[in-house]
Amino acid sequence: MIGKIVHHILKSIDPIVAPGLLPLLASMGHSDDLMAVDANHPATRDSARSA
């Protein structure tokens, strides 16, 4: 790649991360929590079982 400058600003960010998530992560403070959940998980079944 002679003559072409390539900038890799986000070197360790997986490309599968949605672009809208990056500003959210940048705005988080030290006491904030991030929860990664599965939207298709049947939470109502689990909540009934643990009640």
Helices and strands as residue ranges (DSSP letters): H 21-27, H 43-50
